[in-house]
Amino acid sequence: EDEKKIADAIDVWQSGIHKSILVLGNPLSGKSTFMEKMAKEHFGKQVISLRPDSEMVVEGRKFKTTKDLGETLNNVKKSLYNTRPAVLIDDLEVWRSKDYSFLENVQSLLDFLDLETDHVFLIVSISDMMKKHLDNRLSFSDRFSNEINIGQADFNTIYKAILLRNGASHRILVDEKETALTDKKIEQNVRRLCKTLDYNLGEVLQAWTYGTT
């Protein structure tokens, strides 16, 4: 369903209407994987991933990035001539330093969003908690045309992921008495972890990995 929302938004954007995506989810929920998959699927090589203190390539030109998001976005803006790319900003929270405040960087992002998203498809990820904080200060999330929350997965998705990971190891799960776990027992253990970790796919997978030997 979330993938279809992205695809529909891109179709509308291709017709010339401003569109942007805000992806919500706590750490390990799969925001980065989701964003990268969607961008590669719909834009191929026309994807610009922005990270602080790194390097980006815009239509063959290379730029060094700092923690100044405004400067980075300005370099993107002035270097686009022949393409209409996807611009990914994963974990917006990391764009901060003693020289460039987080709120200044967020305001630069919102200015870019308002002016440039007719020819740039912007996808930004942020945690639920930080989104709520920014909404109190700036009405932040209202500026995006679409919002997708992938913080929680359904039980069947998580259960399938656990079985895939366990199956890849070609090992049989046993209890402390070295008795093989039944499918029902495995399902019970997965349900318990799901409830404990609020159905966060990455956290459940991590807990399952660390909790079995």
C-alpha positions as CSV (number, residue, x, y, z in Angstrom):
1,E,0.0,0.0,0.0
2,D,2.8,2.4,0.8
3,E,4.6,1.6,-2.4
4,K,1.4,2.4,-4.3
5,K,1.1,5.7,-2.6
6,I,4.6,6.7,-3.7
7,A,3.9,5.5,-7.3
8,D,0.7,7.5,-7.5
9,A,2.4,10.6,-6.2
10,I,5.2,10.2,-8.7
11,D,2.6,9.9,-11.6
12,V,1.0,13.1,-10.5
13,W,4.4,14.8,-10.1
14,Q,5.4,13.7,-13.6
15,S,2.4,15.8,-14.9
16,G,4.0,18.9,-13.4
17,I,2.3,19.2,-10.1
18,H,4.3,19.7,-6.9
19,K,4.7,16.5,-4.9
20,S,6.9,15.5,-1.9
21,I,7.0,12.6,0.5
22,L,7.6,12.6,4.2
23,V,8.5,9.2,5.5
24,L,8.0,8.6,9.2
25,G,9.3,5.8,11.4
26,N,11.6,5.2,14.4
27,P,15.1,3.8,14.1
28,L,15.3,0.3,12.5
29,S,11.8,0.5,11.1
30,G,13.2,0.4,7.5
31,K,12.9,4.0,6.4
32,S,16.2,4.0,4.5
33,T,15.6,0.8,2.7
34,F,12.1,1.9,1.7
35,M,13.3,5.2,0.4
36,E,16.2,3.8,-1.6
37,K,14.0,1.0,-3.1
38,M,11.3,3.4,-4.2
39,A,13.8,5.9,-5.7
40,K,15.7,3.2,-7.6
41,E,12.5,1.6,-8.9
42,H,11.0,4.9,-10.2
43,F,14.1,7.0,-11.0
44,G,16.9,4.6,-11.8
45,K,20.2,6.5,-11.7
46,Q,18.5,9.9,-11.4
47,V,18.7,9.8,-7.6
48,I,20.6,12.3,-5.5
49,S,21.1,11.2,-1.9
50,L,22.1,13.9,0.5
51,R,24.2,13.2,3.6
52,P,26.2,15.7,5.7
53,D,29.9,15.7,5.5
54,S,29.9,13.5,2.4
55,E,29.9,13.9,-1.4
56,M,27.1,14.2,-3.9
57,V,26.9,14.1,-7.7
58,V,24.5,16.3,-9.6
59,E,24.5,15.8,-13.4
60,G,28.1,14.8,-13.3
61,R,29.3,17.6,-11.0
62,K,30.7,16.6,-7.6
63,F,30.1,18.6,-4.5
64,K,31.3,18.2,-0.9
65,T,28.6,18.6,1.6
66,T,28.8,20.0,5.1
67,K,26.1,20.2,7.7
68,D,24.7,23.3,6.0
69,L,21.6,21.8,4.3
70,G,20.8,25.2,2.7
71,E,24.1,25.3,0.9
72,T,23.7,21.7,-0.2
73,L,20.2,22.2,-1.6
74,N,21.4,25.4,-3.4
75,N,24.1,23.4,-5.1
76,V,21.5,20.9,-6.2
77,K,19.3,23.7,-7.5
78,K,21.9,25.5,-9.5
79,S,23.3,22.3,-11.1
80,L,20.1,20.8,-12.5
81,Y,19.6,21.4,-16.2
82,N,18.5,18.2,-18.0
83,T,17.1,15.9,-15.4
84,R,14.1,15.7,-13.0
85,P,15.6,13.6,-10.2
86,A,14.5,12.2,-6.9
87,V,16.3,13.9,-4.0
88,L,16.6,11.8,-0.8
89,I,17.2,13.2,2.6
90,D,17.4,10.3,5.1
91,D,17.3,11.1,8.8
92,L,16.8,14.8,8.7
93,E,17.8,15.0,12.3
94,V,21.5,14.5,11.5
95,W,21.7,17.9,9.7
96,R,22.9,20.0,12.6
97,S,26.1,21.3,14.1
98,K,27.3,24.2,16.3
99,D,27.6,26.3,13.2
100,Y,24.3,25.3,11.5
101,S,21.3,24.8,13.7
102,F,18.7,22.2,13.0
103,L,15.9,24.7,12.7
104,E,17.9,26.7,10.2
105,N,18.4,23.6,8.1
106,V,14.8,22.6,8.4
107,Q,13.7,26.1,7.2
108,S,16.1,25.8,4.2
109,L,14.5,22.5,3.4
110,L,11.0,24.0,3.5
111,D,12.0,26.8,1.3
112,F,13.5,24.4,-1.2
113,L,10.3,22.3,-1.0
114,D,8.1,25.2,-1.8
115,L,10.1,26.4,-4.8
116,E,11.7,23.4,-6.4
117,T,9.4,20.4,-6.1
118,D,7.9,20.8,-9.5
119,H,11.1,19.5,-11.0
120,V,12.6,17.7,-8.1
121,F,10.8,14.8,-6.3
122,L,11.7,15.2,-2.7
123,I,11.6,12.3,-0.2
124,V,12.6,13.1,3.4
125,S,12.6,10.8,6.4
126,I,12.3,11.7,10.1
127,S,11.4,10.1,13.4
128,D,7.8,10.4,14.7
129,M,9.1,12.3,17.8
130,M,11.0,14.9,15.8
131,K,8.1,15.3,13.4
132,K,5.8,16.2,16.3
133,H,8.4,18.6,17.7
134,L,8.7,20.4,14.4
135,D,5.0,20.5,13.9
136,N,4.7,22.5,17.1
137,R,7.3,25.0,15.9
138,L,6.8,25.2,12.1
139,S,3.7,23.2,11.0
140,F,6.4,21.1,9.4
141,S,4.6,18.1,8.0
142,D,1.7,20.1,6.5
143,R,4.2,21.4,3.9
144,F,4.6,17.9,2.4
145,S,2.0,16.6,-0.1
146,N,2.1,13.0,1.1
147,E,3.0,11.4,4.4
148,I,3.8,7.7,4.9
149,N,4.4,6.0,8.2
150,I,6.3,2.8,8.0
151,G,7.0,2.6,11.8
152,Q,4.8,-0.4,12.3
153,A,4.6,-3.5,10.3
154,D,1.8,-6.1,10.5
155,F,2.4,-9.4,12.2
156,N,2.4,-11.5,9.0
157,T,5.1,-9.4,7.4
158,I,7.3,-9.6,10.5
159,Y,6.7,-13.4,10.8
160,K,7.6,-14.0,7.2
161,A,10.8,-12.0,7.6
162,I,11.8,-14.0,10.7
163,L,11.2,-17.3,8.8
164,L,13.2,-16.0,5.8
165,R,16.1,-15.1,8.0
166,N,16.0,-18.3,10.0
167,G,15.6,-20.4,6.8
168,A,18.7,-18.7,5.2
169,S,20.8,-20.2,8.1
170,H,19.6,-23.7,7.4
171,R,19.4,-24.4,11.1
172,I,16.7,-25.8,13.3
173,L,15.6,-23.8,16.3
174,V,15.6,-25.6,19.6
175,D,14.7,-24.7,23.2
176,E,17.0,-24.9,26.3
177,K,16.5,-28.7,26.3
178,E,17.5,-28.9,22.7
179,T,14.0,-29.9,21.7
180,A,13.0,-28.5,18.2
181,L,10.6,-25.6,18.4
182,T,7.2,-26.2,16.7
183,D,5.8,-23.7,14.2
184,K,3.3,-22.7,16.9
185,K,6.0,-22.0,19.4
186,I,8.0,-19.9,17.0
187,E,4.8,-18.0,16.1
188,Q,4.2,-17.3,19.9
189,N,7.7,-16.1,20.3
190,V,7.5,-13.7,17.4
191,R,4.1,-12.4,18.6
192,R,5.6,-11.7,22.0
193,L,8.5,-9.7,20.4
194,C,6.1,-7.8,18.2
195,K,4.1,-6.7,21.1
196,T,7.1,-5.8,23.2
197,L,8.8,-3.8,20.4
198,D,5.6,-2.1,19.0
199,Y,5.7,-4.0,15.7
200,N,9.0,-2.4,14.6
201,L,10.3,-4.7,11.9
202,G,13.9,-3.9,12.3
203,E,13.9,-4.1,16.1
204,V,12.1,-7.5,16.1
205,L,14.6,-8.9,13.6
206,Q,17.5,-7.6,15.7
207,A,16.0,-8.9,18.9
208,W,15.4,-12.3,17.3
209,T,19.0,-12.4,16.0
210,Y,20.5,-11.4,19.4
211,G,18.2,-13.7,21.3
212,T,19.0,-16.9,19.5
213,T,22.3,-18.9,19.6
